């Protein structure tokens, strides 16, 4: 370990020399890595915003359970309390006839006048149950198991669409991350292989002098790591400007989209990009180092 620390100056000096061996190729590698990481950063940003929107939709996901008319108010409240404790249920509350009427007025808006044709309130009280969409089947089965429940309106179409949105976003995010990871590893490993080929005579000399594979290869790891970290910094800066501009342009113009706190979003994206940059730089360099045995 002591020898390794003592040799750090040599390692970084070699890393600088390696980057200067094929400047044009390394510049293109650097620019390509910036673009790839910027793409990843924009995807992570979009993922964060849409995840917040989906989370809001999930919180609004609900089913309606209509109970027997012979239940009094206290019994209905106790039933709602029991349902609220079920696994997959976020909360449950009783909506009385008056509130149900008001809700329908809101939904009908300009057509609400049709409700005046009824001599009495046509709506029944029910229990509004907010659920986790992924557990709709389990929740429905448990709610329908209560003897006091006559009918359950499940809104299954809406809840299934929410599930499809969640699954689609997750699949898209994973595919992009996989594509970015593979592409970056290939680019960095190719650059390292090229650097090893350009320095093959020096590598042979070091081997004859008894240098270990780690001693020979560490400068190349430094090159790959420094390139991806530098690219990550620039990509993070660019996406930070993009986020700030986006928030400024939107400026509350779309109030129904629950945007994350700007600073938290920027910090989260930067942490992800820098972490991914470091990992991909090391992994790509290690793949590239496999060609040392050929020289």
C-alpha positions as CSV (number, residue, x, y, z in Angstrom):
1,X,0.0,0.0,0.0
2,X,2.9,2.3,0.9
3,X,4.5,1.7,-2.5
4,X,1.2,2.3,-4.2
5,X,0.9,5.7,-2.6
6,X,4.5,6.6,-3.4
7,X,3.9,5.8,-7.0
8,X,0.7,7.9,-7.4
9,X,2.7,10.7,-8.9
10,X,4.1,8.4,-11.5
11,X,0.6,6.9,-12.2
12,X,-1.0,10.3,-12.9
13,X,2.0,11.4,-14.9
14,X,1.6,8.3,-17.1
15,X,-2.1,8.9,-17.3
16,X,-1.5,12.4,-18.7
17,X,1.1,11.0,-21.2
18,X,-1.3,8.3,-22.3
19,X,-4.1,10.9,-23.0
20,X,-1.6,12.9,-25.1
21,X,-0.6,9.8,-27.2
22,X,-3.7,9.9,-29.4
23,X,-5.3,13.3,-28.6
24,X,-7.9,13.3,-31.4
25,X,-9.3,9.8,-30.5
26,X,-9.4,10.7,-26.8
27,X,-11.2,14.0,-27.6
28,X,-13.9,12.1,-29.6
29,X,-14.2,9.6,-26.8
30,X,-14.6,12.4,-24.2
31,X,-17.3,14.2,-26.3
32,X,-19.2,10.9,-26.9
33,X,-19.1,10.1,-23.2
34,X,-20.5,13.6,-22.4
35,X,-23.4,13.1,-24.8
36,X,-24.2,9.6,-23.5
37,X,-24.1,10.8,-19.9
38,X,-26.2,13.8,-20.7
39,X,-28.8,11.5,-22.3
40,X,-28.8,9.5,-19.1
41,X,-29.1,12.6,-17.0
42,X,-32.2,13.8,-19.0
43,X,-33.8,10.3,-18.7
44,X,-33.1,10.3,-14.9
45,X,-34.7,13.8,-14.7
46,X,-37.7,12.8,-16.7
47,X,-38.0,9.6,-14.6
48,X,-38.0,11.6,-11.4
49,X,-40.7,14.0,-12.6
50,X,-42.9,11.2,-14.0
51,X,-42.4,9.1,-10.9
52,X,-43.7,12.0,-8.9
53,X,-46.7,12.3,-11.2
54,X,-47.4,8.5,-11.0
55,X,-47.0,8.6,-7.2
56,X,-49.7,11.3,-7.1
57,X,-51.9,9.2,-9.4
58,X,-51.4,6.1,-7.2
59,X,-52.4,8.2,-4.1
60,X,-55.6,9.1,-5.9
61,X,-56.3,5.5,-6.9
62,X,-59.5,4.4,-5.2
63,X,-62.4,2.0,-5.1
64,X,-65.9,2.6,-3.8
65,X,-67.6,0.1,-1.5
66,X,-71.4,0.4,-1.0
67,X,-72.6,-1.0,2.2
68,X,-76.1,-2.2,3.4
69,X,-78.6,0.6,3.9
70,X,-79.6,-0.8,7.3
71,X,-76.2,0.2,8.7
72,X,-76.3,3.2,10.9
73,X,-73.6,5.9,10.9
74,X,-71.5,4.4,13.7
75,X,-71.5,1.0,12.2
76,X,-70.5,2.5,8.8
77,X,-67.6,4.3,10.5
78,X,-66.4,1.1,12.2
79,X,-66.6,-0.8,8.9
80,X,-64.5,1.9,7.2
81,X,-62.0,1.7,10.1
82,X,-61.7,-2.0,9.6
83,X,-61.2,-1.7,5.8
84,X,-58.6,1.0,6.4
85,X,-56.4,-1.5,8.2
86,X,-56.3,-4.0,5.3
87,X,-53.0,-4.6,3.6
88,X,-52.8,-2.5,0.4
89,X,-55.3,0.1,1.7
90,X,-53.9,3.6,2.2
91,X,-57.0,4.9,3.9
92,X,-60.8,4.5,4.0
93,X,-63.6,7.0,4.9
94,X,-67.3,7.2,4.7
95,X,-68.8,9.5,2.1
96,X,-72.4,10.3,3.1
97,X,-75.3,10.9,0.7
98,X,-74.9,14.7,0.8
99,X,-71.2,14.6,-0.1
100,X,-71.9,12.0,-2.8
101,X,-74.4,14.5,-4.3
102,X,-71.9,17.4,-4.2
103,X,-69.2,15.2,-5.8
104,X,-71.6,14.4,-8.7
105,X,-72.4,18.1,-9.1
106,X,-68.7,18.8,-9.4
107,X,-68.3,16.1,-12.1
108,X,-71.3,17.2,-14.1
109,X,-70.3,20.9,-13.9
110,X,-72.6,22.7,-16.5
111,X,-74.9,19.7,-16.7
112,X,-75.4,19.5,-13.0
113,X,-79.0,21.0,-13.5
114,X,-80.2,17.5,-14.4
115,X,-79.9,16.5,-10.7
116,X,-82.7,19.0,-9.9
117,X,-85.1,16.6,-11.7
118,X,-84.9,14.2,-8.8
119,X,-87.3,14.9,-5.8
120,X,-84.9,13.2,-3.4
121,X,-81.1,12.7,-3.3
122,X,-80.6,9.6,-5.6
123,X,-77.1,8.8,-4.3
124,X,-76.2,6.4,-1.5
125,X,-73.5,6.7,1.1
126,X,-70.4,4.6,0.4
127,X,-66.9,4.0,1.7
128,X,-64.1,5.7,-0.4
129,X,-61.0,3.4,-0.2
130,X,-57.7,4.7,-1.4
131,X,-55.5,1.7,-2.4
132,X,-52.1,0.8,-3.9
133,X,-53.0,-0.1,-7.5
134,X,-50.6,-3.0,-7.6
135,X,-52.7,-4.8,-4.9
136,X,-56.1,-4.2,-6.4
137,X,-57.1,-7.9,-6.7
138,X,-56.0,-8.6,-3.1
139,X,-57.9,-5.6,-1.7
140,X,-61.0,-6.3,-3.7
141,X,-61.1,-9.8,-2.5
142,X,-60.8,-8.7,1.2
143,X,-63.3,-5.9,0.9
144,X,-65.9,-8.1,-0.8
145,X,-65.4,-10.5,2.0
146,X,-67.1,-8.2,4.5
147,X,-70.7,-9.2,4.9
148,X,-71.9,-5.6,5.2
149,X,-70.6,-4.8,1.7
150,X,-73.2,-5.1,-1.0
151,X,-71.2,-3.9,-4.0
152,X,-67.8,-2.7,-4.9
153,X,-67.1,-0.3,-7.8
154,X,-63.4,-1.0,-8.6
155,X,-62.5,1.5,-11.4
156,X,-60.3,-1.3,-12.6
157,X,-59.7,0.2,-16.1
158,X,-58.2,3.4,-14.6
159,X,-56.1,1.5,-12.0
160,X,-54.8,-0.9,-14.6
161,X,-53.7,2.0,-16.8
162,X,-51.8,3.5,-13.8
163,X,-50.1,0.1,-13.4
164,X,-49.2,0.1,-17.1
165,X,-47.7,3.6,-16.8
166,X,-45.6,2.6,-13.8
167,X,-44.4,-0.6,-15.5
168,X,-43.7,1.2,-18.8
169,X,-41.7,3.9,-17.1
170,X,-39.6,1.4,-15.2
171,X,-38.9,-0.7,-18.3
172,X,-37.9,2.4,-20.3
173,X,-35.7,3.7,-17.5
174,X,-33.9,0.3,-17.1
175,X,-33.4,-0.1,-20.9
176,X,-31.9,3.4,-21.2
177,X,-29.6,2.8,-18.2
178,X,-28.5,-0.5,-19.7
179,X,-27.9,1.0,-23.1
180,X,-25.9,3.9,-21.6
181,X,-23.9,1.5,-19.4
182,X,-23.0,-0.9,-22.3
183,X,-22.2,1.9,-24.7
184,X,-19.9,3.8,-22.2
185,X,-18.1,0.6,-21.2
186,X,-17.5,-0.3,-24.9
187,X,-16.2,3.2,-25.7
188,X,-13.9,3.4,-22.7
189,X,-12.6,-0.1,-23.1
190,X,-11.9,0.6,-26.8
191,X,-10.0,3.8,-25.8
192,X,-8.0,1.8,-23.2
193,X,-7.2,-0.9,-25.7
194,X,-6.0,1.7,-28.2
195,X,-3.9,3.3,-25.5
196,X,-2.3,-0.1,-24.7
197,X,-1.6,-0.7,-28.3
198,X,0.0,2.7,-28.8
199,X,2.2,2.1,-25.7
200,X,2.9,-1.6,-26.4
201,X,6.7,-1.1,-26.6
202,X,6.9,0.6,-23.2
203,X,4.6,-2.1,-21.7
204,X,7.0,-4.8,-22.9
205,X,9.9,-2.9,-21.4
206,X,8.1,-2.6,-18.0
207,X,7.3,-6.3,-18.1
208,X,11.0,-7.2,-18.7
209,X,11.9,-5.0,-15.7
210,X,9.5,-7.1,-13.6
211,X,6.6,-4.6,-13.2
212,X,3.3,-6.1,-12.1
213,X,0.2,-6.0,-14.2
214,X,-1.4,-3.7,-11.7
215,X,1.5,-1.3,-11.9
216,X,1.3,-1.2,-15.7
217,X,-2.5,-1.0,-15.9
218,X,-3.3,1.5,-13.1
219,X,-2.4,4.6,-15.3
220,X,-4.9,3.3,-17.9
221,X,-7.6,3.0,-15.2
222,X,-6.9,6.6,-14.2
223,X,-7.4,7.7,-17.8
224,X,-10.7,6.0,-18.1
225,X,-11.9,7.2,-14.7
226,X,-10.8,10.8,-15.3
227,X,-12.5,10.9,-18.7
228,X,-15.8,9.6,-17.4
229,X,-15.7,11.8,-14.3
230,X,-14.9,14.9,-16.3
231,X,-17.7,14.0,-18.8
232,X,-20.0,13.4,-15.8
233,X,-19.3,16.9,-14.4
234,X,-20.0,18.6,-17.7
235,X,-23.2,16.5,-18.3
236,X,-24.3,17.3,-14.8
237,X,-23.7,21.0,-15.3
238,X,-25.6,20.9,-18.6
239,X,-28.6,19.1,-17.2
240,X,-28.7,21.5,-14.2
241,X,-29.0,24.4,-16.6
242,X,-31.7,22.5,-18.4
243,X,-33.7,21.9,-15.2
244,X,-33.3,25.5,-14.0
245,X,-34.5,26.8,-17.4
246,X,-37.4,24.3,-17.5
247,X,-38.6,25.3,-14.0
248,X,-38.2,29.0,-14.9
249,X,-40.2,28.7,-18.2
250,X,-43.0,26.6,-16.6
251,X,-43.2,29.0,-13.7
252,X,-46.4,27.6,-12.3
253,X,-48.0,27.6,-15.8
254,X,-48.9,23.9,-15.3
255,X,-50.0,23.7,-11.6
256,X,-51.5,20.3,-11.8
257,X,-48.1,18.6,-12.5
258,X,-46.5,17.9,-9.1
259,X,-42.9,18.8,-9.9
260,X,-40.2,17.8,-7.4
261,X,-38.4,20.4,-5.4
262,X,-35.9,21.8,-7.9
263,X,-32.8,21.7,-5.7
264,X,-33.6,18.1,-4.6
265,X,-34.1,17.1,-8.3
266,X,-30.7,18.6,-9.4
267,X,-28.9,17.1,-6.4
268,X,-30.4,13.7,-7.1
269,X,-29.5,13.7,-10.8
270,X,-25.9,14.9,-10.1
271,X,-25.4,12.2,-7.6
272,X,-26.7,9.5,-10.0
273,X,-24.6,10.8,-12.9
274,X,-21.4,11.1,-11.0
275,X,-21.8,7.7,-9.4
276,X,-22.6,6.1,-12.7
277,X,-19.6,7.9,-14.3
278,X,-17.2,6.6,-11.7
279,X,-18.5,3.0,-12.0
280,X,-18.5,3.0,-15.8
281,X,-15.0,4.5,-16.0
282,X,-13.6,1.8,-13.8
283,X,-15.5,-1.1,-15.4
284,X,-14.7,0.1,-18.9
285,X,-11.0,0.5,-18.0
286,X,-10.9,-3.0,-16.5
287,X,-12.4,-4.5,-19.7
288,X,-9.8,-2.6,-21.7
289,X,-7.0,-3.9,-19.6
290,X,-7.7,-7.4,-20.6
291,X,-5.7,-6.7,-23.7
292,X,-2.5,-6.1,-21.8
293,X,-1.7,-9.8,-21.9
294,X,-1.6,-9.6,-25.7
295,X,1.2,-7.1,-25.7
